[in-house]
Amino acid sequence: MSVQAETVSPHAPEADDGRDGEQSPAQDEKMLILTRKVDQGIVIQGNIVVRVLGIERDRVKLGIAAAEEIVILREELCQDNGGNNKRAPQRAANG
């Protein structure tokens, strides 16, 4: 089974997010655009699974399965504090 995907710049006009010129830290990165249905997912680096759990109106509920040492944050929490989120989970010094 093949999956068709397109790669676009996240700040191209067709990817307008309504933030009027606000730049993301990933402004030079490309974005892979995929479509998924409920209960379908994607695998990242072989050890992170992102699955669509549900869709209600304009909200998509995602489930993310990853090793405990992988920090997962909502994008807006990283951007609000310039990437220095004081509420982000802290890793123990001994791992």
C-alpha positions as CSV (number, residue, x, y, z in Angstrom):
1,M,0.0,0.0,0.0
2,S,1.4,3.4,-0.9
3,V,0.6,6.7,0.8
4,Q,0.6,9.8,-1.2
5,A,2.0,12.8,0.6
6,E,3.1,16.3,-0.3
7,T,5.8,18.3,1.3
8,V,5.3,22.0,1.7
9,S,6.8,24.8,3.7
10,P,4.7,25.4,6.9
11,H,4.7,29.1,6.1
12,A,3.7,28.9,2.5
13,P,0.5,30.9,1.6
14,E,-1.5,27.6,1.3
15,A,-0.5,26.7,4.9
16,D,-1.7,30.0,6.5
17,D,-2.3,29.5,10.2
18,G,-3.8,32.9,10.8
19,R,-0.9,34.3,12.9
20,D,-0.2,37.2,10.5
21,G,3.6,36.9,9.9
22,E,4.5,35.3,13.2
23,Q,7.5,33.0,12.5
24,S,7.9,29.5,13.8
25,P,11.2,28.1,15.0
26,A,10.9,25.6,12.2
27,Q,10.4,28.2,9.5
28,D,13.0,26.5,7.2
29,E,11.8,23.0,7.7
30,K,9.4,21.2,5.3
31,M,6.1,19.8,6.4
32,L,4.8,16.4,5.3
33,I,1.1,16.6,4.8
34,L,-0.9,13.3,5.3
35,T,-4.5,12.4,5.7
36,R,-5.6,9.9,8.3
37,K,-9.0,8.5,9.4
38,V,-10.1,7.7,12.9
39,D,-8.0,4.8,14.3
40,Q,-5.3,5.3,11.7
41,G,-1.8,6.5,12.7
42,I,1.7,7.2,11.7
43,V,5.0,6.0,13.1
44,I,7.9,8.4,13.6
45,Q,11.5,7.1,13.9
46,G,10.2,3.6,14.6
47,N,9.4,4.3,18.2
48,I,6.7,7.1,18.3
49,V,3.2,6.3,17.2
50,V,0.6,9.1,16.6
51,R,-2.9,7.9,16.2
52,V,-6.2,9.8,15.4
53,L,-8.6,8.8,18.2
54,G,-11.5,11.0,17.2
55,I,-12.8,14.0,15.3
56,E,-15.4,16.3,16.8
57,R,-16.4,19.5,14.9
58,D,-13.1,21.3,14.4
59,R,-11.0,19.3,16.9
60,V,-8.9,16.3,16.3
61,K,-8.1,14.0,19.3
62,L,-4.6,12.5,18.9
63,G,-3.0,9.7,20.9
64,I,0.8,9.7,21.1
65,A,2.7,6.6,22.3
66,A,6.4,7.2,23.0
67,A,9.1,6.2,25.4
68,E,8.9,8.0,28.8
69,E,12.1,9.9,28.2
70,I,10.7,11.6,25.1
71,V,9.3,15.0,26.0
72,I,6.1,15.9,24.1
73,L,4.6,19.4,24.3
74,R,1.9,21.3,22.6
75,E,3.4,23.7,20.1
76,E,1.8,26.8,21.6
77,L,3.5,26.1,25.0
78,C,6.9,26.1,23.3
79,Q,6.2,29.3,21.4
80,D,4.7,31.3,24.3
81,N,8.0,31.3,26.2
82,G,10.5,31.3,23.4
83,G,11.0,27.5,23.8
84,N,11.7,27.8,27.5
85,N,8.5,26.4,29.0
86,K,8.7,26.5,32.8
87,R,5.7,24.2,33.0
88,A,7.4,21.5,30.8
89,P,8.2,18.3,32.5
90,Q,11.7,18.2,33.9
91,R,13.8,15.1,33.3
92,A,15.6,13.6,36.4
93,A,19.3,14.1,36.4
94,N,19.9,10.4,36.7
95,G,17.6,9.6,33.7
